[in-house]
Amino acid sequence: MALKILVVSILWYIVGMIIVFIGAAIAGVGAIATQLEGPATSPEEAFGRLAGLFLAALAFVIIGALVAGLGALATMVKFTVEEAVEEVRRELAPQYQPPPAPPTSAPPPPPRPSEEESVEQRPEPAFEF
């Protein structure tokens, strides 16, 4: 069970890190793009550019960390609960005997048509050979 938790948690951490790296890429590409636009003419303009990049990157870092952490936590809870349920089933299985099913009788077969009735109900062929 521990191996399953470890493998799935590592997958969640990889997904979270991909999201964090997207945020870092946004900050890096954005910083390069601001240099291509030309130098900032005032400190307010420079602060506005950098603050926007920082907030975008920070949002992705927070989302990535939440995905990794909550995904790993949910995996641990899921597998722990499944194992606990299986253990309870194993312990209670010998003690629990379901009540016997009530006896059921099979319904009688439908009446067979007589030879005359079956001849009268046959449809006429549409064409003959």
Secondary structure, 3 states (H helix, E strand, C coil): CHHHHHHHHHHHHHHHHHHHHHHHHHHHHHHHHHHHHCCCCCHHHHHHHHHHHHHHHHHHHHHHHHHHHHHHHHHHHHHHHHHHHHHHHHHHCCCCCCCCCCCCCCCCCCCCCCHHHHHHCCCCCCCCC
